[in-house]
Amino acid sequence: MAVNRQRLREYDLEGWVHTLFYKAAVLFSIIEALAILAYLASPSPLTSMAFRVSTIIYWFLLTPSFYELTKGFLMIYSKGTFMSHIAENVRKRLLQRYGSRARLASVALYAAIILWIIAPIVFILGWLYG
Amino acid sequence: MARASGVMLLHYLGYFGSMILVWLVMVSSLLKGQPLVEVVLPALLLIASILFGVVGLLHVVGGGGHGGKR
């Protein structure tokens, strides 16, 4: 198992990070659930802070998953022309047919990342200045 | 396989649900004092994170399935 993990890290760092964060998120989701439960059962400044801090950590742990999910969807939408590992001659042919989808996918990925990052900024600012 | 598929469906429901609900909970914090923001969205996130975490611990991280021990 450790050898497989080491191989994945060498072969595909992005995949390794995704797997690591995914497993951490699975474990942390229990803490997040407990924090929400405490906040809903007895709202107080302490439980509210625990809920907010754990939600920010949960967001952070889900970030690689969100990136991979968005990338995967856009890869499918663009018929493999966007961010896929295919031969250049095949990509050129696909781009002739699905060029507009590839362009839209490249913009959509950045838009999705910006939207994803805006959420904790809004959350923290609302917490500090709300 | 059939049992695992049902379990994985619940797990992924929690996984994707958590992603969407974390984002919604954070963004909707702008709307203070609304019951939807204060209670409903956190309650939905609670359900999603339990599905993701408990099912993930038992069937995914703990043994077999996506990213688990083989």
Backbone of each chain as ProteinMPNN parsed JSONL, in Angstrom:
{"seq_chain_A": "MAVNRQRLREYDLEGWVHTLFYKAAVLFSIIEALAILAYLASPSPLTSMAFRVSTIIYWFLLTPSFYELTKGFLMIYSKGTFMSHIAENVRKRLLQRYGSRARLASVALYAAIILWIIAPIVFILGWLYG", "coords_chain_A": {"N_chain_A": [[0.837, -1.204, 0.0], [1.878, 1.244, 0.906], [3.903, 1.405, -0.936], [2.471, 1.64, -3.311], [1.342, 4.144, -2.869], [3.617, 5.723, -2.85], [4.434, 5.343, -5.472], [2.299, 6.512, -6.828], [2.641, 9.139, -6.028], [5.032, 9.789, -7.287], [4.385, 9.374, -9.937], [1.998, 10.77, -10.463], [1.485, 13.582, -9.098], [-0.619, 15.344, -8.633], [-2.847, 13.629, -8.491], [-2.128, 12.201, -6.243], [-2.175, 14.174, -4.24], [-4.899, 14.775, -4.351], [-6.011, 12.297, -3.486], [-4.95, 12.129, -0.901], [-6.056, 14.428, 0.377], [-8.725, 13.838, 0.055], [-9.092, 11.57, 1.686], [-8.46, 12.721, 4.147], [-10.545, 14.544, 4.28], [-12.739, 12.83, 4.503], [-12.338, 11.812, 7.088], [-12.371, 14.212, 8.526], [-14.934, 15.119, 8.096], [-16.572, 14.01, 10.001], [-15.925, 15.439, 12.288], [-16.738, 17.926, 11.419], [-19.493, 17.442, 11.198], [-20.123, 17.037, 13.907], [-19.501, 19.556, 14.921], [-21.406, 21.154, 13.61], [-23.711, 20.034, 14.625], [-23.469, 20.686, 17.353], [-23.588, 23.458, 17.141], [-26.188, 23.83, 16.095], [-27.721, 22.646, 18.085], [-27.151, 24.046, 20.482], [-26.874, 27.195, 20.119], [-24.192, 29.356, 20.499], [-21.552, 31.77, 21.17], [-19.194, 30.232, 21.263], [-19.814, 27.678, 20.098], [-20.596, 28.601, 17.642], [-18.199, 29.655, 16.691], [-16.677, 27.313, 16.556], [-18.11, 25.934, 14.594], [-17.73, 27.662, 12.381], [-14.918, 27.682, 12.06], [-14.401, 24.953, 11.621], [-15.856, 24.598, 9.284], [-14.419, 26.143, 7.479], [-11.991, 24.721, 7.428], [-12.946, 22.323, 6.408], [-13.798, 23.142, 3.887], [-11.294, 23.745, 2.798], [-10.137, 21.186, 2.754], [-11.769, 19.969, 0.897], [-11.117, 21.242, -1.4], [-9.096, 20.244, -3.379], [-10.616, 18.106, -4.385], [-12.799, 19.431, -5.499], [-11.523, 20.803, -7.563], [-10.575, 18.654, -9.15], [-12.987, 17.462, -9.829], [-14.299, 19.503, -11.259], [-12.481, 19.837, -13.343], [-12.636, 17.305, -14.489], [-15.319, 17.226, -15.406], [-15.21, 19.295, -17.274], [-13.351, 18.283, -19.001], [-14.762, 16.194, -20.102], [-16.863, 17.638, -21.25], [-15.471, 19.116, -23.155], [-14.766, 17.189, -24.929], [-12.351, 15.907, -24.515], [-10.423, 17.655, -25.398], [-9.475, 19.531, -23.691], [-7.146, 19.823, -21.181], [-6.413, 17.091, -21.24], [-4.427, 14.089, -21.598], [-3.483, 13.501, -24.493], [-2.451, 12.457, -27.787], [-0.787, 14.887, -29.817], [-1.505, 15.157, -32.528], [-4.02, 14.025, -32.551], [-5.335, 15.709, -30.796], [-5.281, 18.078, -32.295], [-6.997, 17.483, -34.389], [-9.366, 17.07, -32.984], [-9.69, 19.599, -31.914], [-10.32, 21.069, -34.158], [-12.901, 20.359, -34.536], [-14.142, 20.666, -32.016], [-13.387, 23.152, -31.02], [-14.564, 25.489, -29.92], [-15.754, 24.537, -27.615], [-13.515, 23.757, -26.182], [-12.278, 26.214, -25.71], [-14.238, 27.486, -24.174], [-14.262, 25.761, -21.981], [-11.711, 26.187, -20.894], [-11.966, 28.778, -19.92], [-14.095, 28.433, -18.169], [-13.047, 26.819, -16.158], [-11.308, 28.516, -14.74], [-13.186, 30.406, -13.918], [-14.787, 28.842, -12.242], [-12.936, 28.2, -10.252], [-12.425, 30.735, -9.188], [-14.983, 31.371, -8.187], [-15.174, 29.375, -6.257], [-13.162, 30.125, -4.477], [-14.033, 32.575, -3.623], [-16.029, 32.078, -1.748], [-14.997, 31.298, 0.985], [-13.74, 33.726, 1.549], [-15.82, 35.595, 1.643], [-17.18, 34.433, 3.767], [-15.339, 34.616, 5.912], [-14.949, 37.394, 6.037], [-17.573, 38.227, 6.609], [-17.819, 37.097, 9.098], [-15.856, 38.448, 10.586], [-16.5, 41.169, 10.255], [-19.236, 41.297, 10.275]], "CA_chain_A": [[0.0, 0.0, 0.0], [2.784, 2.399, 0.982], [4.633, 1.437, -2.21], [1.535, 2.189, -4.288], [1.207, 5.575, -2.588], [4.867, 6.33, -3.291], [4.406, 5.32, -6.941], [1.332, 7.521, -7.267], [3.248, 10.452, -5.786], [6.049, 10.027, -8.32], [3.786, 9.338, -11.263], [0.944, 11.774, -10.596], [1.446, 14.338, -7.832], [-1.972, 15.898, -8.493], [-3.685, 12.523, -8.037], [-1.711, 11.872, -4.87], [-2.72, 15.243, -3.379], [-6.35, 14.57, -4.323], [-6.291, 11.127, -2.643], [-4.603, 12.485, 0.487], [-7.054, 15.379, 0.875], [-10.013, 13.13, 0.069], [-9.128, 10.748, 2.902], [-8.503, 13.651, 5.285], [-11.906, 15.118, 4.305], [-13.631, 11.781, 5.026], [-12.169, 11.8, 8.549], [-12.749, 15.498, 9.103], [-16.382, 15.359, 7.966], [-17.191, 13.619, 11.279], [-15.726, 16.604, 13.178], [-17.623, 18.971, 10.883], [-20.867, 17.073, 11.586], [-20.263, 17.287, 15.348], [-19.488, 21.017, 15.118], [-22.714, 21.666, 13.165], [-24.689, 19.543, 15.598], [-23.32, 21.51, 18.563], [-24.058, 24.815, 16.789], [-27.65, 23.809, 15.948], [-28.338, 22.255, 19.364], [-27.071, 25.167, 21.435], [-26.1, 28.287, 19.494], [-23.47, 30.252, 21.415], [-20.341, 32.236, 20.466], [-18.194, 29.156, 21.189], [-20.213, 26.68, 19.091], [-20.586, 29.305, 16.358], [-16.806, 29.731, 16.247], [-16.275, 25.945, 16.19], [-18.768, 25.659, 13.299], [-17.094, 28.451, 11.33], [-13.536, 27.217, 11.846], [-14.427, 23.614, 11.01], [-16.35, 24.731, 7.899], [-13.3, 26.647, 6.657], [-11.059, 23.592, 7.253], [-13.636, 21.36, 5.524], [-13.699, 23.743, 2.54], [-9.903, 23.582, 2.362], [-9.898, 19.768, 2.456], [-12.546, 19.594, -0.292], [-10.656, 22.022, -2.561], [-8.567, 19.412, -4.476], [-11.721, 17.332, -4.973], [-13.571, 20.351, -6.339], [-10.705, 21.056, -8.757], [-10.577, 17.447, -9.984], [-14.357, 17.271, -10.316], [-14.547, 20.514, -12.293], [-11.606, 19.492, -14.471], [-13.2, 16.102, -15.117], [-16.522, 17.599, -16.148], [-14.831, 20.114, -18.424], [-12.669, 17.389, -19.927], [-15.828, 15.473, -20.815], [-17.59, 18.632, -22.068], [-14.654, 19.536, -24.303], [-14.472, 15.956, -25.683], [-10.949, 15.532, -24.337], [-9.485, 18.635, -25.958], [-9.025, 20.401, -22.605], [-6.413, 19.216, -20.056], [-6.269, 15.634, -21.293], [-3.133, 13.647, -22.116], [-3.68, 12.775, -25.752], [-1.441, 12.79, -28.81], [-1.014, 16.222, -30.382], [-2.235, 15.091, -33.805], [-5.432, 13.747, -32.229], [-5.863, 16.948, -30.207], [-5.499, 19.055, -33.381], [-8.225, 17.076, -35.1], [-10.513, 17.324, -32.092], [-9.855, 21.056, -31.776], [-10.998, 21.57, -35.356], [-14.335, 20.095, -34.398], [-14.679, 21.115, -30.724], [-12.572, 24.288, -30.577], [-15.324, 26.428, -29.076], [-15.926, 23.879, -26.314], [-12.213, 23.799, -25.494], [-12.078, 27.603, -25.25], [-15.194, 27.718, -23.078], [-13.821, 24.959, -20.825], [-10.541, 26.818, -20.26], [-12.469, 29.941, -19.17], [-14.988, 27.949, -17.107], [-12.25, 26.3, -15.039], [-10.871, 29.67, -13.927], [-14.392, 30.998, -13.302], [-15.19, 27.954, -11.135], [-11.94, 28.347, -9.172], [-12.668, 32.047, -8.558], [-16.221, 31.236, -7.394], [-14.869, 28.506, -5.111], [-12.31, 30.857, -3.525], [-14.804, 33.712, -3.09], [-16.875, 31.645, -0.612], [-14.402, 31.498, 2.312], [-13.426, 35.151, 1.757], [-17.101, 36.166, 2.092], [-17.478, 33.831, 5.069], [-14.438, 35.177, 6.935], [-15.247, 38.835, 6.173], [-18.865, 38.304, 7.307], [-17.558, 36.703, 10.49], [-15.063, 39.482, 11.256], [-17.103, 42.502, 10.201], [-20.697, 41.224, 10.202]], "C_chain_A": [[0.869, 1.25, 0.0], [3.565, 2.55, -0.32], [3.756, 2.045, -3.288], [1.405, 3.7, -4.133], [2.435, 6.326, -3.088], [4.905, 6.42, -4.816], [3.472, 6.396, -7.479], [1.928, 8.917, -7.126], [4.261, 10.805, -6.873], [5.415, 10.178, -9.698], [2.808, 10.489, -11.483], [0.745, 12.508, -9.263], [0.04, 14.88, -7.553], [-2.944, 14.841, -7.952], [-3.384, 12.153, -6.599], [-2.275, 12.905, -3.874], [-4.233, 15.064, -3.226], [-6.72, 13.422, -3.382], [-6.063, 11.444, -1.164], [-5.677, 13.384, 1.111], [-8.436, 14.729, 0.979], [-10.147, 12.317, 1.352], [-9.199, 11.623, 4.153], [-9.909, 14.246, 5.421], [-12.913, 14.11, 4.851], [-13.564, 11.77, 6.556], [-12.693, 13.092, 9.172], [-14.256, 15.757, 9.046], [-17.131, 14.958, 9.243], [-17.093, 14.802, 12.264], [-16.646, 17.744, 12.743], [-19.073, 18.704, 11.302], [-21.104, 17.367, 13.07], [-20.322, 18.786, 15.642], [-20.837, 21.628, 14.722], [-23.793, 21.28, 14.175], [-24.664, 20.392, 16.876], [-23.879, 22.913, 18.326], [-25.587, 24.866, 16.699], [-28.345, 23.51, 17.276], [-28.286, 23.381, 20.377], [-26.211, 26.284, 20.848], [-25.486, 29.206, 20.557], [-22.229, 30.737, 20.666], [-19.304, 31.12, 20.285], [-18.544, 28.133, 20.097], [-20.239, 27.308, 17.689], [-19.164, 29.38, 15.804], [-16.314, 28.357, 15.792], [-16.843, 25.575, 14.823], [-18.054, 26.391, 12.157], [-15.683, 27.941, 11.008], [-13.542, 25.849, 11.154], [-14.934, 23.675, 9.569], [-15.238, 25.229, 6.977], [-12.288, 25.523, 6.408], [-11.656, 22.565, 6.27], [-13.574, 21.853, 4.069], [-12.293, 23.509, 1.97], [-9.629, 22.126, 1.954], [-10.655, 19.315, 1.206], [-12.045, 20.293, -1.558], [-10.028, 21.162, -3.673], [-9.653, 18.58, -5.165], [-12.541, 18.205, -5.917], [-12.825, 20.605, -7.66], [-10.755, 19.851, -9.71], [-11.953, 17.219, -10.607], [-14.651, 18.238, -11.467], [-13.738, 20.185, -13.553], [-12.166, 18.292, -15.238], [-14.422, 16.421, -15.959], [-16.157, 18.376, -17.422], [-14.077, 19.293, -19.473], [-13.688, 16.629, -20.774], [-16.541, 16.436, -21.771], [-16.803, 18.995, -23.328], [-14.219, 18.354, -25.168], [-12.988, 15.609, -25.651], [-9.948, 16.523, -24.885], [-8.85, 19.495, -24.867], [-8.408, 19.56, -21.488], [-6.326, 17.692, -20.089], [-4.904, 15.293, -21.878], [-3.381, 12.813, -23.368], [-2.624, 13.235, -26.748], [-1.813, 14.118, -29.478], [-1.798, 16.19, -31.689], [-3.728, 14.819, -33.579], [-6.079, 15.015, -31.677], [-6.185, 17.974, -31.304], [-6.804, 18.755, -34.124], [-9.468, 17.385, -34.261], [-10.781, 18.818, -31.957], [-10.552, 21.671, -32.984], [-12.514, 21.44, -35.208], [-14.915, 20.731, -33.13], [-13.897, 22.301, -30.149], [-13.296, 25.221, -29.631], [-15.54, 25.844, -27.672], [-14.628, 23.935, -25.509], [-11.959, 25.193, -24.93], [-12.989, 27.904, -24.058], [-14.751, 26.977, -21.809], [-12.65, 25.623, -20.115], [-10.954, 28.047, -19.45], [-13.277, 29.471, -17.957], [-14.202, 27.426, -15.907], [-11.807, 27.441, -14.126], [-12.057, 30.327, -13.222], [-14.825, 30.174, -12.09], [-14.232, 28.101, -9.958], [-12.166, 29.668, -8.431], [-13.912, 31.98, -7.659], [-15.976, 30.423, -6.128], [-14.102, 29.288, -4.039], [-13.059, 32.037, -2.889], [-15.544, 33.324, -1.801], [-16.206, 31.826, 0.754], [-14.044, 32.949, 2.61], [-14.67, 35.863, 2.299], [-17.406, 35.715, 3.516], [-16.639, 34.469, 6.176], [-14.731, 36.672, 7.149], [-16.558, 39.056, 6.93], [-18.713, 38.007, 8.802], [-16.866, 37.836, 11.251], [-15.799, 40.816, 11.338], [-18.636, 42.492, 10.227], [-21.396, 41.582, 11.507]], "O_chain_A": [[0.651, 2.182, -0.774], [3.856, 3.664, -0.759], [4.217, 2.862, -4.086], [1.363, 4.44, -5.115], [2.329, 7.407, -3.666], [5.341, 7.422, -5.384], [3.789, 7.096, -8.441], [1.744, 9.771, -7.993], [4.344, 11.949, -7.32], [5.845, 10.995, -10.513], [2.789, 11.105, -12.548], [-0.058, 12.1, -8.424], [-0.431, 14.881, -6.415], [-3.755, 15.122, -7.071], [-4.288, 11.829, -5.829], [-2.781, 12.547, -2.811], [-4.778, 15.182, -2.129], [-7.637, 13.556, -2.571], [-6.862, 11.082, -0.3], [-6.143, 13.135, 2.222], [-9.213, 15.038, 1.883], [-11.177, 12.364, 2.023], [-9.914, 11.302, 5.103], [-10.406, 14.431, 6.532], [-13.834, 14.482, 5.578], [-14.591, 11.726, 7.233], [-13.366, 13.073, 10.203], [-14.79, 16.521, 9.85], [-18.198, 15.5, 9.535], [-18.049, 15.118, 12.973], [-17.248, 18.431, 13.568], [-19.79, 19.619, 11.707], [-22.157, 17.882, 13.445], [-21.089, 19.233, 16.495], [-21.35, 22.51, 15.411], [-24.66, 22.079, 14.528], [-25.711, 20.765, 17.405], [-24.55, 23.483, 19.187], [-26.209, 25.82, 17.164], [-29.415, 24.046, 17.562], [-29.275, 23.643, 21.063], [-24.997, 26.325, 21.044], [-26.192, 29.758, 21.401], [-21.884, 30.173, 19.628], [-18.615, 31.073, 19.265], [-17.698, 27.766, 19.281], [-19.948, 26.648, 16.692], [-18.943, 29.195, 14.607], [-15.626, 28.239, 14.778], [-16.153, 24.979, 13.995], [-17.805, 25.812, 11.099], [-15.311, 27.79, 9.844], [-12.78, 25.618, 10.216], [-14.495, 22.895, 8.725], [-15.129, 24.789, 5.832], [-11.781, 25.387, 5.294], [-10.953, 22.018, 5.421], [-13.328, 21.074, 3.147], [-12.134, 23.125, 0.811], [-8.976, 21.868, 0.943], [-10.227, 18.379, 0.531], [-12.492, 19.977, -2.661], [-10.401, 21.338, -4.833], [-9.612, 18.376, -6.379], [-12.929, 17.769, -7.001], [-13.429, 20.617, -8.733], [-10.952, 20.008, -10.915], [-12.062, 16.83, -11.769], [-15.179, 17.846, -12.507], [-14.247, 20.25, -14.672], [-12.169, 18.269, -16.469], [-14.549, 15.947, -17.088], [-16.718, 18.145, -18.493], [-14.153, 19.569, -20.67], [-13.514, 16.443, -21.978], [-16.792, 16.111, -22.931], [-17.368, 19.159, -24.41], [-13.379, 18.518, -26.053], [-12.437, 15.088, -26.62], [-8.744, 16.269, -24.846], [-7.81, 20.115, -25.088], [-9.068, 18.69, -20.919], [-6.179, 17.069, -19.037], [-4.298, 16.11, -22.572], [-3.476, 11.587, -23.31], [-1.988, 14.273, -26.566], [-2.988, 14.426, -29.676], [-2.637, 17.053, -31.946], [-4.581, 15.315, -34.315], [-7.208, 15.358, -32.029], [-7.214, 18.649, -31.257], [-7.591, 19.649, -34.436], [-10.473, 17.889, -34.763], [-11.931, 19.254, -31.893], [-11.278, 22.658, -32.862], [-13.287, 22.274, -35.678], [-16.024, 21.265, -33.146], [-13.764, 22.431, -28.932], [-12.719, 25.694, -28.652], [-15.513, 26.567, -26.676], [-14.652, 24.137, -24.295], [-11.481, 25.335, -23.805], [-12.563, 28.498, -23.067], [-14.857, 27.508, -20.703], [-12.588, 25.629, -18.886], [-10.361, 28.329, -18.408], [-13.163, 30.03, -16.866], [-14.641, 27.573, -14.766], [-11.914, 27.351, -12.903], [-11.948, 30.751, -12.071], [-15.182, 30.723, -11.048], [-14.659, 28.124, -8.803], [-12.108, 29.715, -7.203], [-13.901, 32.464, -6.527], [-16.502, 30.741, -5.062], [-14.358, 29.132, -2.845], [-12.758, 32.444, -1.767], [-15.671, 34.133, -0.882], [-16.801, 32.463, 1.623], [-14.039, 33.367, 3.767], [-14.6, 36.622, 3.266], [-17.831, 36.507, 4.357], [-17.155, 34.817, 7.239], [-14.759, 37.154, 8.282], [-16.657, 39.944, 7.777], [-19.394, 38.594, 9.644], [-17.22, 38.151, 12.387], [-15.735, 41.509, 12.353], [-19.265, 43.55, 10.203], [-22.624, 41.559, 11.576]]}, "seq_chain_B": "MARASGVMLLHYLGYFGSMILVWLVMVSSLLKGQPLVEVVLPALLLIASILFGVVGLLHVVGGGGHGGKR", "coords_chain_B": {"N_chain_B": [[-21.55, -6.624, -5.006], [-23.827, -5.212, -5.749], [-24.711, -4.298, -3.259], [-22.541, -2.754, -2.503], [-22.697, -0.761, -4.456], [-24.995, 0.676, -3.774], [-24.221, 1.65, -1.28], [-22.02, 3.177, -2.046], [-23.299, 5.067, -3.553], [-24.649, 6.537, -1.61], [-22.424, 7.508, -0.258], [-21.143, 9.103, -2.228], [-23.167, 10.892, -2.661], [-23.115, 12.29, -0.279], [-20.529, 13.283, -0.519], [-20.44, 14.954, -2.896], [-22.597, 16.508, -2.224], [-21.673, 17.71, 0.13], [-19.657, 19.35, -0.921], [-21.126, 21.206, -2.468], [-22.846, 22.239, -0.512], [-21.113, 23.258, 1.462], [-20.07, 25.403, 0.089], [-22.431, 26.877, -0.373], [-23.278, 27.4, 2.274], [-21.214, 29.049, 3.131], [-21.316, 31.259, 1.319], [-23.947, 32.116, 1.663], [-23.83, 33.222, 4.137], [-23.853, 35.895, 4.021], [-26.471, 36.656, 4.077], [-27.887, 37.393, 6.747], [-29.77, 36.273, 9.635], [-31.786, 34.865, 8.369], [-33.878, 31.992, 8.379], [-33.312, 29.899, 6.622], [-30.604, 30.187, 6.117], [-29.478, 30.125, 8.661], [-30.328, 27.724, 9.824], [-31.407, 25.665, 8.016], [-29.567, 25.177, 5.808], [-27.085, 24.582, 7.253], [-28.078, 22.252, 8.546], [-28.557, 20.537, 6.404], [-25.96, 20.29, 5.483], [-24.892, 18.973, 7.625], [-26.154, 16.453, 7.408], [-25.121, 15.666, 4.92], [-22.353, 15.588, 5.464], [-22.256, 13.584, 7.371], [-23.101, 11.37, 5.857], [-21.029, 11.29, 3.969], [-18.762, 11.014, 5.636], [-19.221, 8.854, 7.563], [-20.047, 6.639, 5.978], [-17.911, 6.69, 4.242], [-15.747, 6.164, 5.957], [-16.356, 3.571, 6.841], [-16.625, 2.035, 4.479], [-14.97, 2.946, 2.406], [-12.418, 4.317, 3.005], [-11.705, 2.616, 5.055], [-11.81, 0.002, 3.988], [-11.62, -1.605, 0.872], [-13.049, -0.468, -2.285], [-13.082, 2.915, -3.67], [-9.978, 4.328, -3.442], [-9.4, 2.904, -1.158], [-8.083, 0.247, 1.038], [-6.692, -2.541, -0.583]], "CA_chain_B": [[-21.409, -5.446, -5.886], [-25.067, -4.423, -5.684], [-24.728, -3.63, -1.963], [-21.494, -1.732, -2.562], [-23.151, 0.343, -5.304], [-25.918, 1.477, -2.972], [-23.412, 2.326, -0.255], [-21.206, 4.197, -2.716], [-24.213, 6.139, -3.966], [-24.829, 7.379, -0.413], [-21.143, 8.167, 0.007], [-20.928, 10.177, -3.205], [-24.201, 11.912, -2.404], [-22.531, 13.099, 0.797], [-19.3, 13.908, -1.028], [-20.788, 16.082, -3.764], [-23.492, 17.366, -1.44], [-20.824, 18.508, 1.029], [-18.979, 20.381, -1.725], [-22.1, 22.246, -2.825], [-23.405, 22.85, 0.702], [-20.075, 24.086, 2.104], [-20.027, 26.652, -0.693], [-23.682, 27.615, -0.109], [-23.271, 27.874, 3.668], [-20.272, 30.171, 3.224], [-21.799, 32.421, 0.553], [-25.218, 32.601, 2.226], [-23.6, 33.909, 5.419], [-24.157, 37.32, 3.777], [-27.88, 36.876, 4.427], [-28.014, 37.075, 8.184], [-31.099, 36.278, 10.239], [-32.751, 34.053, 7.622], [-33.883, 30.605, 8.882], [-32.652, 29.028, 5.634], [-29.157, 30.328, 6.289], [-29.063, 29.804, 10.033], [-30.689, 26.361, 10.256], [-31.641, 24.639, 6.983], [-28.332, 24.818, 5.101], [-26.2, 23.797, 8.13], [-28.65, 20.92, 8.803], [-28.301, 19.728, 5.202], [-24.517, 20.006, 5.486], [-24.711, 17.951, 8.674], [-26.549, 15.161, 6.827], [-24.162, 15.332, 3.849], [-21.047, 15.226, 6.019], [-22.393, 12.263, 8.021], [-23.102, 10.375, 4.773], [-19.674, 11.247, 3.405], [-17.784, 10.558, 6.62], [-19.47, 7.535, 8.159], [-19.984, 5.628, 4.914], [-16.525, 6.716, 3.751], [-14.872, 5.473, 6.927], [-16.666, 2.142, 6.907], [-16.558, 1.289, 3.223], [-14.022, 3.443, 1.409], [-11.075, 4.451, 3.578], [-11.461, 1.441, 5.884], [-11.571, -1.232, 3.236], [-12.229, -1.743, -0.444], [-13.613, 0.712, -2.94], [-12.26, 4.013, -4.165], [-8.923, 4.829, -2.568], [-9.266, 2.106, 0.06], [-7.099, -0.84, 1.025], [-7.047, -3.639, -1.492]], "C_chain_B": [[-22.638, -4.555, -5.793], [-25.126, -3.635, -4.378], [-23.726, -2.479, -1.968], [-21.953, -0.536, -3.385], [-24.079, 1.272, -4.543], [-25.191, 2.284, -1.923], [-22.606, 3.453, -0.892], [-22.061, 5.374, -3.183], [-24.43, 7.107, -2.802], [-23.555, 8.184, -0.124], [-20.928, 9.349, -0.95], [-21.982, 11.277, -3.105], [-23.691, 12.867, -1.32], [-21.327, 13.886, 0.33], [-19.627, 15.149, -1.874], [-21.715, 17.068, -3.049], [-22.708, 18.27, -0.507], [-20.171, 19.658, 0.27], [-19.923, 21.555, -2.018], [-22.557, 22.996, -1.569], [-22.378, 23.685, 1.467], [-20.031, 25.446, 1.417], [-21.271, 27.508, -0.384], [-23.714, 28.19, 1.306], [-22.38, 29.106, 3.789], [-20.824, 31.423, 2.538], [-23.065, 32.998, 1.188], [-25.041, 33.266, 3.59], [-23.792, 35.424, 5.276], [-25.579, 37.654, 4.219], [-28.098, 36.484, 5.885], [-29.472, 37.105, 8.635], [-32.15, 35.477, 9.503], [-32.717, 32.62, 8.155], [-33.171, 29.633, 7.931], [-31.139, 29.011, 5.845], [-28.709, 29.802, 7.647], [-29.29, 28.336, 10.395], [-30.683, 25.342, 9.106], [-30.35, 24.212, 6.28], [-27.325, 24.095, 6.005], [-26.735, 22.384, 8.414], [-28.418, 19.991, 7.608], [-26.816, 19.347, 5.108], [-24.186, 18.937, 6.521], [-25.025, 16.559, 8.106], [-25.519, 14.716, 5.775], [-22.823, 14.892, 4.429], [-21.101, 13.898, 6.778], [-22.355, 11.154, 6.951], [-21.689, 10.19, 4.214], [-18.692, 10.594, 4.372], [-18.009, 9.147, 7.111], [-19.363, 6.441, 7.097], [-18.566, 5.546, 4.351], [-15.582, 5.967, 4.667], [-15.086, 3.967, 6.894], [-16.349, 1.402, 5.614], [-15.506, 1.763, 2.223], [-12.608, 3.507, 1.972], [-10.71, 3.173, 4.345], [-11.189, 0.173, 5.102], [-12.325, -1.24, 1.923], [-12.698, -0.433, -1.034], [-12.585, 1.752, -3.296], [-11.246, 4.47, -3.125], [-8.702, 4.017, -1.315], [-8.208, 1.032, -0.056], [-7.586, -1.946, 0.096], [-6.331, -4.913, -1.088]], "O_chain_B": [[-22.537, -3.329, -5.761], [-25.529, -2.471, -4.36], [-24.02, -1.378, -1.502], [-21.628, 0.601, -3.041], [-23.975, 2.494, -4.646], [-25.498, 3.454, -1.699], [-22.521, 4.551, -0.342], [-21.61, 6.519, -3.207], [-24.4, 8.326, -2.974], [-23.607, 9.368, 0.206], [-20.576, 10.45, -0.525], [-21.722, 12.437, -3.424], [-23.821, 14.086, -1.433], [-21.129, 15.03, 0.739], [-19.148, 16.248, -1.595], [-21.632, 18.282, -3.238], [-23.026, 19.451, -0.362], [-20.133, 20.792, 0.749], [-19.572, 22.722, -1.842], [-22.644, 24.224, -1.563], [-22.728, 24.707, 2.057], [-19.964, 26.491, 2.065], [-21.163, 28.714, -0.162], [-24.128, 29.331, 1.51], [-22.732, 30.079, 4.456], [-20.801, 32.513, 3.11], [-23.239, 34.216, 1.246], [-25.996, 33.814, 4.14], [-23.883, 36.145, 6.27], [-25.865, 38.764, 4.668], [-28.458, 35.345, 6.184], [-30.293, 37.85, 8.1], [-33.294, 35.404, 9.953], [-31.632, 32.078, 8.365], [-32.521, 28.681, 8.364], [-30.49, 27.968, 5.763], [-27.69, 29.121, 7.759], [-28.534, 27.766, 11.182], [-30.044, 24.294, 9.2], [-30.072, 23.018, 6.169], [-26.755, 23.088, 5.583], [-25.96, 21.433, 8.512], [-28.121, 18.809, 7.778], [-26.469, 18.236, 4.709], [-23.306, 18.102, 6.31], [-24.261, 15.613, 8.298], [-25.103, 13.558, 5.742], [-22.222, 13.933, 3.946], [-20.11, 13.169, 6.825], [-21.673, 10.143, 7.113], [-21.227, 9.066, 4.017], [-17.897, 9.737, 3.988], [-17.093, 8.325, 7.083], [-18.672, 5.441, 7.293], [-18.081, 4.463, 4.024], [-14.719, 5.22, 4.207], [-14.133, 3.188, 6.916], [-15.861, 0.272, 5.646], [-15.187, 1.038, 1.281], [-11.706, 2.831, 1.477], [-9.571, 2.708, 4.298], [-10.392, -0.656, 5.541], [-13.513, -0.922, 1.868], [-12.737, 0.59, -0.351], [-11.38, 1.511, -3.236], [-11.619, 4.945, -2.052], [-7.888, 4.402, -0.475], [-7.527, 0.904, -1.074], [-8.782, -2.227, 0.025], [-6.501, -5.948, -1.733]]}, "name": "protein", "num_of_chains": 2, "seq": "MAVNRQRLREYDLEGWVHTLFYKAAVLFSIIEALAILAYLASPSPLTSMAFRVSTIIYWFLLTPSFYELTKGFLMIYSKGTFMSHIAENVRKRLLQRYGSRARLASVALYAAIILWIIAPIVFILGWLYGMARASGVMLLHYLGYFGSMILVWLVMVSSLLKGQPLVEVVLPALLLIASILFGVVGLLHVVGGGGHGGKR"}
